[in-house]
């Protein structure tokens, strides 16, 4: 009777440990499982020996967890290597222009330019140029603009040259609004990475993720 009680108690403990394998790493799980299995076999009831199918099932579980742990380690290693490779390739982009989401005008003396993305063709596109205070100082009107990425130019009045200017836009087709996204062009000053994420540092002081870039010029 006492042997049977020990065997049942050990079997219960093993089942409990087996259900909590995810609490520790794979090596600790394997060590704990083997110790419990040996104890269970030592104290099993000779009249009611341990079921081979149960042992096989438990061994399969610990093997699966261990295998997944190794796969995760390999994937993390590959991710780090891929980010490093991206950084090396992106370093060659320093000094080049890049198109990202944003509404700042790129200024070059009396010339300025910006861009936008249209979800569909638009009959009319109105681009309002604003100063640092948000006041509209001019409007650029375009007609029959195709869907996709577009750009525009604007002549900067002498009074606003050297000032940080922005723009906002609206687009319509048959009077209905068209989805738009403002785009700006910036120069890449540096490339950096953090937590396996590659980022580009732009000349306006902003920092954008590599995969947020719309186009490299």
Residue pairs with C-beta under 8 A, 6 or more apart in sequence:
3 43
3 45
3 46
4 45
4 47
4 48
6 43
7 40
7 43
7 44
7 45
7 48
8 45
10 36
10 39
10 40
10 43
10 44
11 40
11 50
13 36
13 40
14 36
14 37
14 40
14 58
17 32
17 33
17 36
18 33
18 58
18 61
21 29
21 33
21 61
21 62
21 65
22 65
24 32
25 69
26 65
26 66
26 68
26 69
26 70
27 66
29 62
29 65
29 66
30 62
30 66
33 58
33 62
37 55
37 58
40 50
41 50
44 50
79 196
80 196
83 193
83 196
83 197
83 198
84 193
86 193
86 198
86 210
87 191
87 192
87 193
87 198
90 191
90 198
90 200
90 210
91 191
93 188
93 191
93 200
93 216
94 188
94 189
94 190
94 191
95 187
95 188
96 187
96 188
96 216
96 217
97 185
97 186
97 187
97 188
97 216
97 217
98 185
98 186
98 187
98 188
98 200
98 202
98 213
98 215
98 216
98 217
99 115
99 149
99 183
99 184
99 185
99 213
99 214
99 215
99 216
99 217
100 183
100 184
100 186
100 202
100 208
100 212
100 213
100 214
101 181
101 182
101 183
101 184
101 212
101 214
102 182
102 183
102 184
102 186
102 206
103 114
103 166
103 167
103 168
103 182
103 184
104 114
104 164
104 165
104 166
104 184
104 186
104 204
105 112
105 113
105 114
105 129
105 154
105 165
105 166
105 167
105 184
106 112
106 113
106 114
106 184
106 185
106 186
107 156
107 161
107 162
107 164
107 165
109 156
109 161
110 155
110 156
110 158
110 161
111 153
111 154
111 155
111 156
112 153
112 154
112 155
112 156
112 165
113 151
113 152
113 153
113 154
113 185
114 127
114 151
114 152
114 154
114 167
114 182
114 183
114 184
114 185
115 149
115 150
115 151
115 152
115 182
115 183
115 184
115 185
116 125
116 127
116 149
116 150
116 152
116 169
116 171
116 180
116 181
116 182
116 183
117 148
117 149
117 150
117 180
117 181
117 183
117 214
118 125
118 145
118 146
118 147
118 148
118 150
118 171
118 178
118 179
118 180
119 147
119 178
119 179
119 180
120 147
120 173
120 178
120 179
121 144
121 145
121 146
121 147
121 173
121 178
122 144
122 145
122 147
122 171
122 172
122 173
122 178
123 143
123 144
123 172
123 173
123 174
124 141
124 142
124 143
124 171
124 172
125 141
125 142
125 143
125 145
125 150
125 169
125 170
125 171
125 180
126 139
126 140
126 141
126 142
126 169
126 170
126 171
127 139
127 140
127 141
127 142
127 152
127 154
127 167
127 168
127 169
128 136
128 138
128 139
128 167
128 168
128 169
129 136
129 137
129 138
129 139
129 140
129 154
129 165
129 166
129 167
130 136
130 137
130 165
130 166
130 167
130 168
131 137
131 160
131 163
131 165
132 163
132 164
132 165
137 157
137 160
137 165
138 154
138 157
140 152
140 154
142 152
145 171
149 183
149 214
149 215
156 165
167 182
168 182
169 180
169 182
170 177
170 180
171 177
171 178
171 180
172 178
183 214
185 217
186 202
186 203
186 204
186 206
187 202
187 203
188 200
188 201
188 202
188 203
189 201
189 202
189 203
190 200
190 201
191 198
191 199
191 200
191 201
192 198
192 199
192 201
192 207
193 199
197 209
197 210
198 209
198 210
199 207
199 208
199 209
199 210
200 207
200 208
200 209
200 210
200 213
201 207
202 208
